[in-house]
Amino acid sequence: MLDIYADIKNISYQPTLCKPLPKYSVDKLSIALLKSYFQLEFSPSVSFAISKWVSPKRTRSYPYTRVYNTYSFECKRVTLIPVIKDEGLDGDRDFIQWDTISLMSLLQTYIIFVYYIEAEINPNYNNKITSQQISEEYLKIKLQELSVYKSDALHWNLNQTKNIAEILEKALQSYELMSSNLGVIFHSNKNAYSKIERIKADYNNFLIDSRINAKKAQYRESMTIQPKESIAIGQKAKITIENYLKGKYYLTVDEAIVNGNQIQLIEAKHTNSDRLPSYDDVIDGIVKMILFTNLDLVEIKGKRYRPQAVLKLTNKNGIKENNLSSSDNEFLMKLRNEAKINKFKIVLG
């Protein structure tokens, strides 16, 4: 398996496929928070384009797609990320990772770390919850701070991250209260509190622990065979991207093809239907294109290569444009236009 190293300094990208943001005034925040992304009129002179993660884990519920849909707005782009999501002992528990923060900074998106305070019992499990809700009052406080903040997303995110131990602690205490109120058993907090104490002792431990977890996730993904890979013509690869903040993203490339001094970095999206992959899948792939089209340096074993970003779309029968619906063909035309503007390639298979 290829092991690719790359670095990236700045992001330049022009999105064209963003969906319209529903617009809400701040007194309708409860309704707005039911949406994945929205525009919030916080005051007569301040608006935010807001996306919402349901979990800090990047592979759940297409968070990159949510962020992308705020990307064409000139007002401050904000994303709400829960520092912990615990679904109960019968579900999953995920923690925020440093590299998520670095990536959002790179995408010039302001992070507000949030935590859940209310939930409902999942009727299908003894110890699992659903419909988790964040604290609106806390969110309003952070939005007020951000409304008068004059520096860029990078500095805001770094400043917010310095308080990550405190927010993690609030999140754990909130889950302990939910456990008492709902009679649901959650995951043990012993290791979580140990994690918090490590961060309090030395802030760099947050970065170190995140890197270890990210490397493990990269290895697991590199060893997993997806349906889209059964028709791959290149080889799967690991890619580690480092930014100017020394933030590292441990990612995988579905297919990498070396030809002379050029390397194609291919993100593949597959569907078992006879259509194009879903909008969410395609946009999730486009976020990889945002990264791959902005790489400054790409190396394999010290040898430099010129990268070409490729988004590959496949379906179970092989995509034939004359068999696609009119709506799929219209979307494909718009997608090709975005690819042309931003200099990546679309391949159908």
VENSULQUI-V768769 format. One record per helix or strand. SS is the DSSP state (H for helix, E for strand). FROM is the first residue (numbers start at 1). TO is the last residue. Records with the same first field share a line. If there is no record, write none. Layout:
SS = FROM-TO + FROM-TO
//
This chain:
E = 2-8 + 22-25 + 37-43 + 46-52 + 76-82 + 84-86 + 93-95 + 110-114 + 116-121 + 129-134 + 235-243 + 248-259 + 262-271 + 295-300 + 303-304 + 306-315 + 345-348
H = 26-32 + 63-68 + 98-106 + 136-147 + 153-161 + 164-182 + 190-201 + 204-222 + 227-231 + 279-292 + 321-323 + 326-342
//
